[in-house]
Amino acid sequence: MNNIITFEDFQKLDIRTGTIIEVYDFLKARKPAYQLTIDFGSLGIKKSSAQITDLYSKEDLLNRQIIAIVNFAPKQIANFISECLVLGIANNQHEIILLKSDKLTINGTPIS
């Protein structure tokens, strides 16, 4: 196992559900990516850059509920500030498959 963490380390992550409300091509990214605007309910609106263009069109993503880590420090990527990390799993072709709840939840619901 790599990098064993404690339960207290895990509790530091703020993982929440949110709904993608805007999707744009991220033309200045080094690798193909989208700029996402995500509604996290009472936490507000956050932006994220996501390299998920292989499996998802902009139309597929709009109004899709996702899971993201919302308490990372903002990160500048080219001319864009990413405020959260959308979670996914890489398949054998290194394409990212988004994580989601199997039932709709209220935006901003914490993952525990």
C-alpha positions in Angstrom: 0.0 0.0 0.0 1.1 3.5 -0.8 1.1 6.5 1.6 -0.9 5.1 4.5 -3.1 7.8 6.1 -5.0 8.0 9.3 -8.8 8.3 9.6 -8.1 11.9 10.9 -6.3 12.6 7.6 -9.3 11.4 5.6 -11.6 13.5 7.7 -9.7 16.6 6.5 -11.1 16.1 3.0 -14.4 17.9 2.4 -16.0 15.7 -0.3 -19.4 16.9 -1.6 -22.0 16.4 -4.3 -22.6 19.2 -6.8 -24.3 19.8 -10.1 -22.4 21.0 -13.2 -24.2 24.2 -14.4 -21.8 25.4 -17.1 -19.2 23.6 -19.3 -16.7 25.3 -21.6 -13.8 24.0 -23.7 -10.5 24.9 -21.9 -8.5 26.0 -24.9 -5.4 27.1 -23.0 -5.0 23.8 -21.1 -2.0 21.6 -22.1 -4.1 18.5 -22.3 -7.7 18.5 -23.5 -10.0 19.6 -20.7 -13.2 21.4 -19.8 -13.8 24.4 -17.5 -16.7 23.4 -15.2 -18.9 25.6 -13.1 -20.4 23.5 -10.3 -23.3 24.3 -7.9 -22.5 23.0 -4.4 -25.8 24.3 -2.8 -25.1 26.2 0.5 -21.4 26.1 -0.2 -21.9 28.2 -3.4 -20.6 27.9 -6.9 -17.1 26.6 -7.6 -15.0 26.2 -10.7 -12.9 23.3 -11.8 -10.8 22.2 -14.7 -11.3 18.5 -15.7 -9.5 16.3 -18.2 -12.7 14.3 -19.0 -13.1 15.1 -22.7 -12.5 11.5 -23.9 -15.7 10.1 -22.5 -17.9 13.1 -21.9 -19.3 15.8 -24.2 -20.3 19.2 -22.9 -23.9 18.2 -23.3 -23.3 15.0 -21.3 -21.9 17.0 -18.4 -24.5 19.9 -18.2 -26.8 19.3 -15.2 -24.9 16.1 -14.2 -24.4 15.6 -10.5 -20.7 14.8 -9.6 -18.6 14.3 -6.5 -15.7 16.6 -5.8 -13.2 17.6 -3.1 -14.1 21.2 -2.2 -11.5 22.2 0.3 -8.3 22.2 -1.7 -6.5 25.5 -2.1 -7.3 27.2 -5.4 -4.9 26.1 -8.2 -4.1 28.2 -11.2 -4.1 26.3 -14.5 -3.1 28.5 -17.4 -5.5 31.5 -17.1 -8.0 29.7 -15.0 -8.4 29.2 -11.2 -9.6 25.7 -10.2 -11.4 25.7 -6.9 -12.3 22.0 -6.4 -11.2 18.6 -7.7 -13.9 16.5 -9.5 -13.3 12.9 -8.7 -13.1 10.1 -11.2 -11.5 6.7 -12.0 -9.0 6.1 -14.8 -9.9 3.1 -17.0 -7.3 0.9 -18.9 -7.2 3.6 -21.6 -6.4 6.3 -19.0 -9.9 7.9 -19.7 -11.5 9.3 -16.6 -14.9 8.0 -15.5 -16.7 10.4 -13.2 -17.8 9.3 -9.7 -21.4 9.9 -8.8 -24.1 9.0 -6.3 -26.5 6.3 -7.5 -29.3 8.6 -6.3 -29.7 12.3 -6.6 -28.8 14.3 -3.5 -29.0 17.9 -2.4 -26.1 19.8 -3.8 -23.4 20.2 -1.2 -24.3 17.0 0.6 -21.1 15.8 2.3 -19.7 12.3 1.6 -18.9 10.4 4.7 
